[in-house]
Amino acid sequence: MTRQAVLAVANVQHRKSLRARVQPGCTTKRYEIDLVPGTKSCVTRQWPLSRDQVKAIDDFFESRRQAGQVRESKSPHSAPTFCVKKPQGGWRIVHAYNKLNDATTPAQTPIPRKDVIIDDQEHHLQCS
């Protein structure tokens, strides 16, 4: 699998708060990006990286691929990936989704906040 193919798959997998909650072994989940009408695809070329960054990105995605957390992408979209040095050492993998974000249709139904859901449950009876 090429590095570019693996990079296209990643959607900020390294951030625990944004990881998809899917049953182990379930690979049927597919995601779609709704674009503004008239937009074909968003392709941004990868800019040059240092050898340290390329190695960090390759190692990161190879470990995720072996763990079954990423797979080869079939998406027509691509975004540059780069690294930011962490204060404790090591690299943080970052994706520049600026162009894709600009072409994405905003969600029609916003995701409710946790405190709103809890407040709405105040007068409900829960049986377990």
C-alpha positions as CSV (number, residue, x, y, z in Angstrom):
1,M,0.0,0.0,0.0
2,T,1.4,3.4,-0.9
3,R,2.0,6.1,1.6
4,Q,-0.3,8.5,-0.3
5,A,-3.1,5.9,-0.2
6,V,-2.7,5.4,3.5
7,L,-2.6,9.2,4.1
8,A,-5.8,9.6,2.2
9,V,-7.6,7.2,4.5
10,A,-6.7,8.9,7.8
11,N,-9.2,11.2,9.4
12,V,-7.3,12.3,12.4
13,Q,-7.2,8.8,13.9
14,H,-4.5,9.8,16.4
15,R,-6.9,12.0,18.3
16,K,-8.7,9.7,20.8
17,S,-11.7,12.1,21.1
18,L,-12.5,11.8,17.4
19,R,-11.9,8.1,16.9
20,A,-14.8,6.2,15.3
21,R,-16.5,3.8,17.7
22,V,-16.9,0.7,15.6
23,Q,-17.2,-2.9,16.7
24,P,-13.8,-4.7,16.2
25,G,-13.7,-6.5,12.9
26,C,-16.5,-4.3,11.5
27,T,-15.3,-2.9,8.2
28,T,-18.7,-2.2,6.6
29,K,-18.9,1.4,7.9
30,R,-18.6,3.9,5.1
31,Y,-18.5,7.7,5.4
32,E,-19.5,10.2,2.8
33,I,-18.6,13.9,2.5
34,D,-21.4,16.1,1.3
35,L,-19.9,18.8,-1.0
36,V,-21.3,22.1,-2.1
37,P,-23.3,21.5,-5.3
38,G,-21.0,21.8,-8.4
39,T,-17.9,20.8,-6.6
40,K,-16.2,17.7,-8.1
41,S,-13.5,16.7,-5.7
42,C,-10.9,18.5,-3.5
43,V,-7.4,17.5,-4.3
44,T,-4.4,19.3,-2.7
45,R,-0.9,18.2,-3.5
46,Q,1.4,17.0,-0.7
47,W,4.1,19.5,0.0
48,P,7.7,18.5,0.6
49,L,8.5,17.1,4.1
50,S,11.8,16.4,5.9
51,R,12.9,12.8,6.1
52,D,12.1,12.7,9.8
53,Q,8.5,13.7,9.1
54,V,8.1,11.2,6.3
55,K,9.5,8.4,8.5
56,A,7.1,9.4,11.4
57,I,4.1,9.5,9.0
58,D,5.0,6.1,7.5
59,D,5.5,4.5,10.9
60,F,2.3,6.0,12.2
61,F,0.1,4.7,9.4
62,E,1.9,1.3,9.1
63,S,1.2,0.6,12.7
64,R,-2.5,1.7,12.3
65,R,-2.8,-0.4,9.1
66,Q,-1.5,-3.5,10.9
67,A,-3.9,-2.8,13.8
68,G,-6.8,-2.7,11.3
69,Q,-7.6,1.0,12.1
70,V,-7.0,2.3,8.5
71,R,-7.5,0.9,5.0
72,E,-6.8,1.9,1.5
73,S,-8.9,4.9,0.5
74,K,-11.3,5.0,-2.5
75,S,-12.0,8.7,-1.9
76,P,-11.4,11.1,-4.7
77,H,-10.3,13.7,-2.1
78,S,-6.9,14.2,-0.7
79,A,-5.2,16.6,1.7
80,P,-1.6,17.3,2.7
81,T,-0.3,15.6,5.8
82,F,2.6,17.0,7.9
83,C,4.0,16.8,11.4
84,V,4.3,19.1,14.3
85,K,7.0,18.5,17.0
86,K,5.5,17.6,20.4
87,P,6.9,19.3,23.5
88,Q,7.7,15.9,25.0
89,G,9.4,14.7,21.8
90,G,8.0,12.8,18.9
91,W,5.6,14.0,16.2
92,R,1.9,14.9,16.0
93,I,0.4,14.0,12.7
94,V,-1.7,16.8,11.2
95,H,-3.9,16.9,8.1
96,A,-4.5,20.2,6.2
97,Y,-8.2,19.9,5.4
98,N,-8.7,23.6,4.6
99,K,-9.8,23.1,0.9
100,L,-12.0,20.2,1.8
101,N,-13.6,22.0,4.7
102,D,-14.4,25.0,2.4
103,A,-16.2,22.7,-0.1
104,T,-18.2,20.7,2.5
105,T,-21.9,21.3,3.1
106,P,-22.5,22.1,6.8
107,A,-24.5,19.5,8.7
108,Q,-28.2,20.1,8.7
109,T,-28.7,18.5,12.1
110,P,-26.2,19.7,14.6
111,I,-24.8,17.2,17.0
112,P,-26.4,17.9,20.5
113,R,-24.1,18.8,23.4
114,K,-23.9,16.3,26.3
115,D,-25.3,18.7,28.8
116,V,-28.4,19.3,26.6
117,I,-29.0,15.6,26.3
118,I,-28.7,15.1,30.1
119,D,-31.1,18.0,30.8
120,D,-33.6,16.6,28.4
121,Q,-33.6,13.3,30.3
122,E,-34.6,15.0,33.6
123,H,-38.2,13.9,33.6
124,H,-37.8,10.5,32.0
125,L,-37.9,7.2,33.7
126,Q,-35.1,4.8,33.0
127,C,-35.6,1.0,33.7
128,S,-32.8,-1.4,33.4
